[in-house]
């Protein structure tokens, strides 16, 4: 844990984020144990909070702050049972090796610390406990969500949702699960698919009190920017490049430690990787190569980006990986349905990054959303409001065959509500993608950084006129300046994992077992035997076979089994 031993001036004791990280440092972040924020809190705890073995304890209550080279932790106390923690994403944290220290003062000290925390430009988490109440507040970033569970007698929180499975029931949130089964989508927000598990999403408060349990609420919207008139003297590509450079530079640690970059061969990851290299960091790139001709073209694009820019490139062949269903066969294996279903390829990729000394992993997530068209800019009016409610007859027929009214009726209501969720600086799909990869990276000790999902870049890109967002013209011109092969900018389609999913549909006993959907059938979501019949029709060559419905059923069924296994261990 890292914190300041002085409470006189909180700002003075935190290292300012340097505009240009110091590359001359002679030490690199040492490997640490898996980062943790584990909270166990009850109303029965008495006495004062104490520091012990890198955590805060009060009787049976405990708070274990995150421990990672990209984080600082400051702890404050203004009374016998009143404590507060500020946990900050901080690129210079690795240079501060001081242990967790509880600073004692008055209410003004805590108020000052909270105000400074809420003005921190990167990701942060504020925690405050007093008497029988605990309060949490998250930053506007979706970098690392916190998961919550508990009842009127006690509260628990953890960065890894799977770590909380043993304390929750295998019971789904009806409307959200119905929406997920209908759409294979989970709206970004505080409620998860499980009735007893919440997520402290970006710009949310969570409050637990004895007698009421958790209450999670948004504390402020951040409406996205919209297109504006471009000044004649503005170079959008140069402006975007400068912001991308600043965003990356302020987020990365000083020193010679290698930086991992996910490199798919597309424009988004290319822009991030080439900028990190241009800033002088030692870049290690990693990518999953798809099978067939698409993979060959992808490999060629990756090589064109990586050559002379990265210190080492590690491609992993997806064709050599197990089916995506293989890990679902064992309920004891960590699994949450909102995480990456192609878990094993990414797990191997993250293990390789750690083996090469990386502790920070950059992605190109969010690029699709940065340059998306607005509804009134849609080509041919296909996305116009009057067409938004047009139903696909084949999809409606499949849903009627598969699902009960619990999905067909309640799921439709939740789908309508999803369109009215809290506004953020980035689209909900981008926020959800960022939040969804956090736990898997952190299980390996990797801190995730997503430059394209930053408030500054999102605001700039959203404000650009359509002619600069269409076909990602801004990125294309930025990559041209970086000297990247024009094939990267001209690639007509992103990589698709469809061939990897198809392998399981062709022949997989694990999938056959999961789509029997025993738990979902018992809970009243799926009609008995319907998913099995759909899989058989799909294997027989039927069109419109509803692959996404089958995947959603398998994912939910596997997660319910994992929770059941955890609660019985």
N, C-alpha and C positions, 0 to 999 in steps of 0.2 A: 504494500500500500504506500502511496506517496501523498504527503500533505505538508502543509506549512506549520512550523512550530510556533509561529508568532501570530497573535490575533490583533496586533495594533493596527495593521493596515492589510486587509486581505488582498487588495489589488497589488500591493508592493511585493507580496511574497509569492505570487504566481508569475511564472515566466511569461512574458508577453510573446504572442505569436510573431515570429520574425517574418518580415516580408520576403526574405531570402534565407532559407535554412542554412545553417553553418555546416558546410561539407567537410570542414577540417577536423571535426571531432575524431578522436582516436579510438573510441569505444563504440560498439554496436549493441543494440538491445539484446540481452541474454534471454534465452528461452525461459518462459515462466510456466507455471501450472495453468491449466485451463482457466480463463477468466470467469469470475463468479460474482453475481450479486444474489445472495441467498438471504431471505428474510423470514424469520419466524417471530411472530409478535402475538402476545395475548394481553388481556386486560388484567391478568393476575400478577404480572411482574411488579415488584416493589424494589425500592432502593434506587441507587444512582447507577447510571451507565458507566462501564469501565472498559478500557482497552485491554485486550488479552489475546495473544497469538494472532495479531493482525485482524481482529474483529472486535465489534462492540457487543458487550454482553450485559444483561441485567437479569439475574436469576436464570430461568429457562429461555428467556428471550435472547435472540441473537441477530445481528446484522453483519453480514460479511460483504464488504465492498468489493467491487471488481478489482482485479489485479492484472494489469496488462501494461506493457510499455507505452501504450498510446493514451493512458488515462492518468489523471491526478485525482486524489481524494482529499478533501478537507472536511474535518469534523469539528463541530462547535457545540458548546453546552452553555445554557444560561440558567440552569437550575438543577435540582436533584434529579428530576426525571424528564427534563427537556433537552433533546439533542437534535442536531441537524447535520446532514451530510450533503456536500456538493461534489458530484462526480462529473468530471469534465473530460471530453475528448481533447487531448492536448498533444501536439506533435513533439514538444520538448520534454514530455513526461519522463522519458527514459533517462534523461540527464539528472533527474531528481530521485535519489535513492533513499530519501528519508522515510522512516516507518510511519505508520498511522499514528496520529497524535491528536488528542482531544483538547481543543482550545476552550478554555473557560472564560466567560465574560457575562455581559448582560444582554437584554433583549435587543439593544441597538446593534450589538455585534452580529447577532443572527440575522436581523433585518438587513444590515449592510451586506452580509455575505449572500443573502438571497437575491438582493437587487443586482449584485455583480454577476451572480450565476445566471440570472435570467437575461443578462445582456451579453453573455458569452456567444461568440459568433459560430462556434461549432456545436456538436451534439452535447447535451448535458442532461443530468437528472438531479432533481432536488428531493431530498427526503427529510421529513421532520416528524418527530415522535414526542408526544407529551401526554402523560397520564395514560388513559386508555384509548388514545387516538393516534393513528399514524396517517400522514399525508404524503403523497407523491406528486410531483409535477414533471412533465417531460418537455423537452425542447420542441421546436418546430421541425426538427430533422427526424426522419424515420429510421436512422442508422441501426440502432439496437433497441427494439422494444422490450419491455418488461412484462412478464406474464404473472397473473395474480389469481389466487384462489383462497378459500377460507369460508368461514361462517361466522356466526355471532360470538363464537368462543375463541377464535384465533385466526390469524392471517398469515399467509405465506406468499412470497414472491420470488421469482427466479428469471434469469435471462433465457433459460432453456425450458420450453414448455413441457418437454418429456420428463424433466426432473420433477414436475408437479403431478404426473399421472397417478402416482400412488395415493394422492389425497383427493382425487376427484372421482365422481361416479361415471360409468360408461353410459352417459346420457347426453343426447344431442340437443342443441338449441333448435327447436322445431322449425321455426321460420327460416333461420339461416341455413340449416341443413337442407331444407326443401329448396331453397334458392340455389344452393351449391349443386344439388342433384339435377336441377333444371338447366343450369347454365355453366356448370364447371367453373364457377367464379365465387370468390369470397370477398365481399365489399370491405374496403379498408376501414377499420374502426376499432372500437374497444371490445366488441363481442366476438368471441371465437365460435367455432362450430360446436363446442361443448358447453353444456349448460352451466358448469361450475368453473369455467376458466375464462378469465378476461385478459385483455391486452391493453397495456398502457401505451396507446398509440401517440403519434406526434400531436402536440398541443392539447394534451389531456391531463386532467387532475384525477387522482384516485384518493379516496378517503375511506379508512376503515375505523369503525367504532364498535365497541362491545354492544351487542344487542341488535345491530343493523347489518354488520358485515361490510363488504366492499360496495362503494358507489363510484362509478367512473363516469366523468363528464368532460366534454370539451370546454376549454376556457377561452377560446377565441378563434375566429376564422381568419384565413389569409387568402382572400380571393385571388385567383390567378390574373396575370396581366393579359391584355388583349391587344391586337395589332394597332399600331399608331402610324402616323405619317413619318416617313424617314427623311431626315435632313439631307440635303444634297451633298454636304461635305463629309458624310459618314460612310466608312467602309465596314459593312456588317461583318465580313469575315475576319477582319483585323480586330474589331471590337470583341467578337465572340472568342477569338484566339487569346486575346489579352485576359479576358475573364476566366477562361479555362486554365490558363497558365497560373493566374493568381489563386484560383480555387485549389488547384493541385498543390501548389507550392506551400500554401498555408496549412495544408492538411497532412503533409508528409514529415516524418521525423528527420532531424539532422543526423549527420554521421554517415558512415560507409555501408550501413546495413542494406542488403539488396531489397528491392521493391518488386513485389509480384504484381503482374498485370494479366488479367484474363484477355486473351486475344483470339477472337473467333475468326477473324478474317473479314469482318464487316466494317462499315464506316465508323460506328460508334466506338468500338474497342480500339480501332486503329487511331482515332483522334486522341484518345486517352493515352495509349501506349507511346505514341510518337511524341506527345507533349512531355510525358515523364522523362523520356530519354533526352529530349532537347534541354530539359532543366539540369541535366548532368547526373541524374541518379543512375545507379547500377540496376538495370531492368532485367528481370527474369520473366519471360512470357510463358503462358500456359494455355493450352487449348484442347478441346475435344474434337477430334476429326471424325466426321460422319462417314458412313460407308458409301461405296459406289462412286459414280462420276461426280456427284455433288461434293463428296469429300475430297476428291482429287483437285477440283477447282478451288475448294476452300484451302487446302494445303498450299497451293500455289500462291494464293492471295496472302496467306499468313507469312510465307517466306519472303514475299516482296516487301512486307511491312517490317519484318524482323531483321532483315539483313542489314548489317552495319549499324543497327540501332540498339539491339539487346545483347546483354552479356551471354545469355543462354536461353534457348527456346525449347520448350518441352511439349511436343504434341502427343496426345494419348488417343489411340484408336478406339472409337466407340464399339466397333465390331467385335473387339476382344473382351468387352465387358459383359457381365451377366445381364439377363433380362431385367427390366425395371421391377418386375414382380418378385425377383429372387429374395430381396431383403424383407419383403412382406410375409414371407413364410415363417419367420421367427418373431413372435410378438415381443420378445425382449429387446429387439433391435430398435434404436430410437427412430420414431416416425411420427410426423405430424402432417396432415393432409394439405396444409398450405405451403409446405416446403417443396423443394425440387423433387419431383417423382423420379427423375433420372438421377437418383441419389448416388449410386456407386461411381459413375464416371466423375462426378464432381468431387466426391470424397477422395478418390485417388488423386485428383488434380490438387486438392488442398494438402493432402499428405506430402505430395512431391514438393509443393511450395515450401512447406515447413522444413523438409529435409534439406532444402537448398538455403536455409537460413533466413527465410522471409517471415516477417511478423505482421506485415500490412499487405492487403490484397485489394487492388483497384479493379473496378469493372466498368463496362460501358452501358450499364443499365440506365434506362430512362431516355435513351436517344429517340426511340419511336415517338414517345409522347412530346418531346421537345418541339418537334417540327410538324406535329399533327395538324390537319386542317380543322377549322372550326365548322360548326354545322352549316352556317350560311355560305361557306366556301366549298362545299362538297361538289364534286364533279357529277354532272348529269342529275343532280338532285337526289342521288341514291340515299343519302343520309338526311334528307330534309325531314323536318318534324312530321309532315303528313305521312311519311313512309315509315316512321319509326315503329309503329305498332303493327306493321304487316307481318302476319304469322306464316311461318314455313309449314305447309300442310304435312309434309313428311315428318318433320320434327314433332309436330303436335300429335300425329298418329303414334309415333314411337313412345312419346311420353305417356300417352293414354294406356298403351299396352304395358309399360314398365311400372308406372308409379300409381299410388293411390291418390285420393283426393287431398290427403295431407300435403302432398307435393304439388299437385295440380292447382290447388286453391291457395293454400298458405304460402307456397313458394312464389306464386304470382304476386301476392301482396307484398312479399319481401323484396321481390325484384323491382317493384315500383318504388319502394322506399329507398332502395339502393341509389337511385338517381338523385336523392335529396340529401346525401350524406354531407358531412362537414367539408367545406372547401379548404384546400391547402394551396401552397405556392406551386405545387406540381400536381398532375392528374392523379387520382386515387390509384390507378393501375401502376403508376411508377412508384408511389409510396408503398404499395403492397408488395411489389417485386423486391424492393430494397429490404423491407422488413422480413420477407420470406426467406432470404438467404443468410440472415444474420446468425441464427443459432448454429447452422451447419459450419460456417466459418469459425465461429468462436469455439466450437468443440475441438478444433485443431489449434486454437490459440492465435488465429488470424483475425486482425481487426479489419472490418470492411470499410472501404472508401468508395463512394459513388459520385464522382465529380459532376456527372451530367444531371444529377438530382440534387442540385444546390439551389438555394433561393435566388442567388444572383444570376446564374446561368439560365435558370428556368424563366425568370422575369424578362431577361434580355431576349431569349429566343421566342417567347410567347408574344412579345411586342413587335416582332419583325413583320413586315408585310408578307403576304402570301408568296410573292415571287422569290423571296429569300428562304422561305421554309419549304416550298415545293421541291420535291426530289432532293431535299437536304442540300440545297445549293451552298449554304453557309459552310457545312462540313466539307463539301467537295472542294471549295476554294481554299479552305484552311489546309486540307491535306495536300493540295497541289503546291502550296507554299512550302509545306514540310518536305516536298519531294517524293511523296508517296505515289506509287504506280496508279495511273488513272483507272485501272481495272477495279480497284477498291471502290471508287466512287460510282462506277458504272454497273456494279453487280446488281442484277434485276431483282433478286429476292434474297431474304435472309435464310440462314441455315434452318432446316426443319428436322425435328426429332421424330417425325412420323415413322420413318423406317425402324427406329428402335422400339416404338410402341407396337408396330406391326408384328414383330417377332413373337411377342407374347400372345397376340391374338391368334397366330397360326397354330401354336402348340405349347401350352403351358399349364401344367397341373395346378400350380399355385393360383393362377387366375381362375381356373375352373372352380376351385374350391371357394375363392373369395366371392365370385359372382353368384354363388348360391344364396348369398346375402341373408344368412340366418338371423343376424342381429338386426339388420335393417327391416327384414320382413316381420320379425317379432315386434319391432317398434312401430310398425304400421306405415312405413315409407314405401316399400317395394312389394309388388304383387308376387305371391309365391311362384317360383320357377320361371318368372318372366325374363330375368336377366340371362339365365342359362339358355332359354330358347332363342334369345336375341344373339348370343354368342354363337350358337349352332348355325343360325341363319347367316351370320357374318362369315363363318368359315365355309359355308356352302356357296358363297359368292353373292349374297344378297346386297343390293344397293341400299344406300341410306341406312347402314346398319347401326348407327348411333354409337360410334366408338367412344365419344366423350362421356356419354351416359354410363357406359360400362366401366370406364376408368374412374369416374366419380364414385360409382358404387363400390368398386374394389378398394379405393383409397379410404372411404369412410368405414367400410367393413373392417379393414386392417387396423385402422386407428382405434376402433372400439375394442378389438381383440387386444391391442397393446395396452389399453387402459385397464381392461379386465385382468390381464396378466400382471400388471404392475400393482394393482390393489390386492392381489392374492399372494404376492411374494412376501 
